[in-house]
Every structure is written in C-alpha cells, then in structure tokens.
C-alpha cells in the first residue's frame, strides 16, 4: 500500500506527477512541523515584540490570513505558466 502510485488523469494534462503515498505523507509531516510552531508562538511574538495583547494578536493573524488569501488568488490567476515556476 505504501508503494502505491496515484493513477495519471489523462495523457498530456500535466497532472501525471507519479507521486507515491510516502511522498504525500512526508510532505504533510513537514508542513505540519513547520506550521505548528508558527501558530503556537504567535501570541508570544505579539506580547514580547509588539508589547500588545489580544488585539495585536488578532491584527497579526488577520494579516497572515490576508497574505495567504492574496497569494492563493494571485497563484490561481496565472494562466499558461507551469505550476513548478510558482513554487
């Protein structure tokens, strides 16, 4: 089961990456390990660096969410570019 490959969608569609399940699990683990300290340490960062409270934390988290939304919209609006160029 671990060495199972995802089936290609259709020839020439560009979606036949051939990633194994092991690669997907490894990618999920790396993203989880990088993102967890970010959300846990953000209140400490808001309190020590900006000497703020819950309002400052809310502004920081809102700015992070807006940046993620703008990045997703700009990446999604690109037409005719290979997806690996965006990474």
N, C-alpha and C positions, 0 to 999 in steps of 0.2 A: 504494500500500500504506500509506503514512503517513496518508492521509486516511480510511482505512477506519474505520468506526464499528462498535462492538460491537452485535450484534442484541439487541433487547429480549427479555426472557424471556417474560413473559406480560402482557397488559394488566391494569393495576391491582395488580401485585405489588410495585411500588415499586422494582424493580431496573432500570428502563429509564433509566439515567442519561445515556446517549449520549456517554460519554467516548471521545475518539479515542485512537489508539495513541500519538500525540505527547504527549498529556496523561499517559498512563501512564508513558512513558519519562521525561518531565520530573519526575514525582513520584518515580520510582525514583532519579533522579540527585540530587535534593535530599535525600532520606532517606540516601543513601549518603554524600554530602558532610558531612552533619551527624553521622552516626553514626561515621564513621571516626576523626575526632579524639578522640571520646569514648573509644573502646577503646584508642587509642594513648597518650593522655595519662593514663589512669587509673593506671598504675604510677608515673608521675612524681608525680601527686597524692598517692598513698598514701605515697610516700617523703618528699616535702617538707612536706606539710601535716600528716600524722599521724606523721611520723618512724618509719614502720613498714617492714616487709619483705613477703615473700610472704604471710604470714598476714593482714596488714592488707589487702592487695590482694584476697585471697580473700573476706574479710568484705565489702568494698565491692562486689565483683562479685556476691556472693550476695545482698546487699541489693537491688542493682539488678534482679536476676532475679526475686526475690520480689515486688518492687514491680510489675514488668511482669506477672507472673502474676496478682496480685491485681487489677490494673487490667483485665486481659482478662476475668477471671471476673466482675467487677462490671459491666463493659460488656455482657457476654453475658447477664447475668441480668435486664437491664432488658427488660420486656415492654410493648409498646404505646407506645413512645416513638420519635419519628423519629430516625434514625441521625445526622443532622446536629446534633442537640441535644447528642449526646455528645462531639462534637469541640469 
